[in-house]
Amino acid sequence: MKRRFITKPAANLIKALRCLPLLMLMAVMAGCSSMNSEKVAQEPIGDGNMMCTQVMVPAMQVSVTDMTGQPVCGAKVMAIHNANAEPLSANGMDCHVYEGRYEQAGQYDVSISAAGFKSQLLPGVHVAKGACHVETQRINVTLKP
């Protein structure tokens, strides 16, 4: 059996390549926000730089439950802005949490309805624009039969 000899620079390169997946993971995690692994962009703010992610942030997140605190899945949640209504979607992790109007600051009316419950209208929900993203409004709604 022949022995192979690796030069020191080649050995150092091999060691560095073994660490590459870990370094890539660390770079991705540095730009994470809410478990989203997106690219990181530098946006100048004031006198310095602020790190902002390119993650789309919802303007609102509405949690819908019944009077006993049980989730109400399949509700219809609408965000109304300037006479335009847009449905909010279940966020994928919880069937009773609806979100939408990504990166759209403004004044909204939010309507919530579900079969077997009285509809509700929440007027004047204000969503502010932050330094990098909108400031998500988290709303808890309890529907009555």
N, C-alpha and C positions, 0 to 999 in steps of 0.2 A: 504494500500500500504506500502510495506516494504522499508525502506530507506537503501541504500547501503553506506557503509563507505569505503573509499579508503585510504590506508596508504599514508603517505607523499612520500616515495620513489616511490610508484606506480604512484602517481599523477605526480611527476616529470618526470617519464618515459613516461607517456602519453603526457605530454607537449613537451618533446623532440621528440617523434615520429611524432607529428604534424608538426614539422619544418623539418623533414627528406626530403620531396620532394624539399623544397627550398634549403637545403644544397646540395642535389644531383645536382640540376640545376646549382648552383653556381660552383660546382666542374667541371661539364661538360663545362660550359662557360669559365672557366679558361684555358681550353685546346683548345678553338676554334680558328680557323684561317679561314678567308673567309667564315664564316657561317658554317663550318664543325665541328661537335661535335665528335671529336676523342679523344683517350687516349693521355695522356701527358707522354713523356719519358724524363728522365734527361740524358743529354749527356755532359760529361765533355769537356769543351773547355778552353784551356789555363790554367790559374791559378784557375779559378772558375768553376761554373756550369752554363750552359745555358739551359733554358727550350725549348725543341723542340717538336713540335707536330708530330704525326705519319700520318698526312694528306699527301696525294700524291699531289705534286705541279706540274703543267704542265711546260714543258720547254718553250713552246711558246703559245701565245694566239693571233690569227689572226682575226681581224675585217675586213670584206669585204663589201664595199659599191660601188654604181655606181657613176657616175660623178655628180649627183645631191645630193649625200649624203644618198640616200635610201639604206636600207639593201639589200644585194644580198644573198638570202637564196638558199640552194642547191648547193653551189659552191663545187668544189673538191679541197681541200687544202692538199698538200703532204709535209711532212718533209723528206728530203733526207740526210742520214748520212752514209758515207762509202759505197756508192752504194746501200744502203738499203732504200727503200721508205716506209714510213708509213703514212696512211691517218690520218689527224686530224679530230676530230668529233665536231659537233655542241655542244656547252656546255650545252644545255638543257634550258637555260634561254633566250638566243637570238639566233635565227636561223642563223644569219650571223656572229657569233663569234665561231671560231673553235679553239680547243686546243688539246694538246697531248704531246707525248714523256715525260711522267711523270717521274720526277726525273732523267732525262738523260741529263747531261751536254755534251757539245760538239759543233762542228761547223756544221751547217746545211745549205742546200739550200732549199728554200721553193718555191713550185710551186703552183700557184692559177689559176684555170680555171672555167668557168661557161658558160652555153649555152647563146649565143648572145653577148659574150664579148671576147676581146683579152686576151689570157693567159699571165701571168706574171711569171717571175722567179726572186726570190730574193736570190742572192748568198751570202754566208759568214755570215749567222746569227749566232752570237756567244752566246751560253748559258753558263754562268758561274755557278760553284758550290758555294753556299753560306755556311755559318756555319752549317745550318741544312738542307736546301733544295736548289734546283736549283733556280737561280734568273730568274724568268719568263720574257721572252722577249715579250712585247706587241707591236704588229705590226698592223698598219692601212694600208689597201690596197684599192685603188680606181681603179676599173676596167673600161676600156674604151670599148665602143661598137665596 
